Amino acid sequence: MKLKNTLLASALLSATAFSVNAATELTPEQAAAVKPFDRVVVTGRFNAIGEAVKAVSRRADKEGAASFYVVDTSDFGNSGNWRVVADLYKAYAEKAEETSNRVINGVVELPKDQAVLIEPFDTVTVQGFYRSQPEVNDAITKAAKAKGAYSFYIVRQIDANQGGNQRITAFIYKKMLRNVSSRARM
């Protein structure tokens, strides 16, 4: 009887070991540090996020990925089905490249997370008819360059008369000193 129970227990444990998914889920910081090799979409009816993650893990195993990161989940077609988007990573994935800010007409465009950390020295406002965002950026950077700015961040962009002219205001910044701690010691 003991042998029979032992064999049954070992068979059950072996079966559960084979169903464990090998691909692991990454944290946001880990995912940002490496380059994904593929992006997959898994669609299905999931009762909880854990079920969706298990489905992505199974898909990652099929694709040969060592790890994955769920980028987005959304209700697909208001039918109760979920659409789960995930990035897949190899075991020895390349390091991610550090993104640099765009330079337009010699002036650096700052994203919001960088712009809120520093204090602007002035603002520029342009008004006119602009067909596209690149035209807006061109006008703002020319005005910012005329005031000697190193970088800019657009804080307000409004339609002045229902889609005709626009009024755009941007904060402009001087070049920051990298070694701030040495100035504090003086």
C-alpha positions in Angstrom: 0.0 0.0 0.0 2.8 2.4 0.9 4.5 1.7 -2.5 1.3 2.4 -4.3 0.7 5.7 -2.5 4.4 6.7 -3.1 4.1 6.0 -6.8 0.8 7.9 -7.1 2.3 10.9 -5.2 5.4 10.9 -7.3 3.3 10.7 -10.5 1.2 13.7 -9.4 4.2 15.8 -8.5 5.9 14.9 -11.8 2.7 16.0 -13.7 2.6 19.4 -11.9 6.3 19.9 -12.5 5.8 19.5 -16.3 3.0 22.0 -16.4 5.1 24.8 -14.7 5.9 27.6 -17.2 9.6 28.3 -17.7 9.2 32.0 -18.8 9.3 34.4 -15.9 7.6 37.8 -15.7 9.8 40.8 -15.5 9.4 44.0 -13.4 9.0 47.3 -15.2 12.6 48.2 -14.3 14.0 44.9 -15.6 12.0 45.2 -18.8 13.2 48.7 -19.5 16.8 47.6 -19.1 16.8 45.1 -22.0 15.5 44.9 -25.6 12.6 42.6 -26.4 12.9 40.3 -29.4 9.2 40.0 -30.1 5.8 41.4 -29.1 2.9 39.0 -28.9 -0.9 39.5 -28.4 -2.9 36.9 -26.5 -6.7 37.1 -26.7 -9.0 35.1 -24.5 -11.5 35.1 -21.6 -9.7 35.6 -18.4 -11.3 36.0 -14.9 -8.2 37.7 -13.4 -4.9 39.2 -14.4 -3.2 36.1 -13.1 -4.9 33.9 -15.7 -3.9 36.3 -18.4 -0.3 36.2 -17.2 -0.3 32.4 -17.2 -1.6 32.5 -20.8 1.2 34.9 -21.8 3.7 32.7 -20.0 2.6 29.7 -22.0 2.9 31.7 -25.2 6.3 32.9 -24.3 7.4 29.3 -23.7 6.1 28.3 -27.1 8.1 31.2 -28.7 11.3 30.2 -26.8 11.4 33.2 -24.6 13.1 33.2 -21.2 11.0 36.1 -19.8 8.2 38.4 -20.7 6.6 41.7 -19.6 2.9 42.5 -20.0 2.7 45.9 -21.7 -1.1 46.3 -22.0 -4.4 44.7 -21.2 -7.7 45.8 -22.6 -11.3 44.6 -23.0 -11.5 43.3 -26.6 -14.7 44.3 -28.4 -16.8 44.7 -25.2 -17.4 40.9 -25.3 -15.6 39.9 -22.1 -12.5 38.8 -23.9 -9.2 40.4 -23.0 -6.5 41.5 -25.3 -3.1 41.1 -23.6 0.0 42.6 -25.2 3.4 41.4 -24.0 7.1 41.8 -24.9 9.2 38.7 -25.0 12.9 38.5 -24.0 15.7 36.0 -24.6 17.8 34.8 -21.8 20.7 36.9 -22.8 18.9 39.9 -24.2 20.8 43.0 -25.4 20.9 46.0 -23.1 18.4 48.7 -24.1 19.7 51.9 -25.6 19.2 55.0 -23.6 16.8 57.2 -25.5 17.9 60.7 -26.3 15.8 63.8 -26.6 15.0 65.2 -30.1 16.9 68.2 -31.3 14.9 70.5 -33.6 16.7 73.5 -35.1 19.5 73.1 -32.5 17.1 73.2 -29.5 16.4 70.1 -27.5 12.8 69.1 -26.9 12.3 67.9 -23.3 9.7 65.3 -22.2 7.4 66.2 -19.3 9.3 64.1 -16.7 12.5 66.0 -17.4 10.9 69.4 -17.8 9.2 69.4 -14.4 12.5 68.9 -12.6 14.1 72.1 -13.8 13.1 75.7 -13.7 12.5 77.6 -17.0 14.2 80.9 -17.4 11.6 82.3 -19.8 8.6 81.4 -22.0 8.0 81.9 -25.7 4.6 82.1 -27.4 3.8 81.8 -31.1 0.6 82.2 -32.8 -0.5 81.3 -36.4 -1.9 78.7 -38.7 0.1 75.4 -38.4 -0.9 72.4 -40.5 1.1 69.8 -38.4 3.0 69.4 -35.1 6.4 69.6 -36.9 5.4 73.1 -38.1 4.6 74.0 -34.5 7.9 72.6 -33.2 9.7 74.5 -35.9 8.1 77.8 -35.0 8.7 77.3 -31.2 12.3 76.3 -31.7 13.0 79.3 -33.8 11.5 81.6 -31.2 13.4 79.8 -28.4 16.7 79.9 -30.3 16.3 83.7 -30.7 16.2 84.0 -26.9 19.3 81.8 -26.5 17.5 78.7 -25.1 19.1 75.2 -25.0 15.8 73.3 -24.6 12.0 73.7 -24.6 8.8 72.1 -23.4 5.4 73.0 -24.8 3.0 73.7 -21.9 0.0 75.0 -23.8 -1.4 74.5 -27.3 -4.8 75.9 -27.9 -7.0 76.6 -30.9 -7.7 80.3 -31.0 -10.7 80.1 -33.3 -12.1 76.6 -33.8 -9.3 75.0 -35.7 -7.9 78.0 -37.6 -5.0 79.7 -35.7 -3.2 78.2 -32.8 -1.6 79.8 -29.8 1.4 77.8 -28.4 3.3 78.5 -25.3 6.5 76.8 -24.3 8.9 77.0 -21.3 12.5 77.5 -22.4 15.6 76.4 -20.4 19.3 77.2 -20.3 21.8 74.4 -20.4 22.1 72.7 -17.0 25.3 72.1 -15.2 25.9 68.4 -14.7 28.1 68.7 -11.6 25.8 70.5 -9.2 27.4 69.0 -6.0 30.7 70.8 -6.7 28.9 74.2 -6.8 27.3 73.4 -3.4 30.7 73.0 -1.8 32.0 76.4 -2.8 
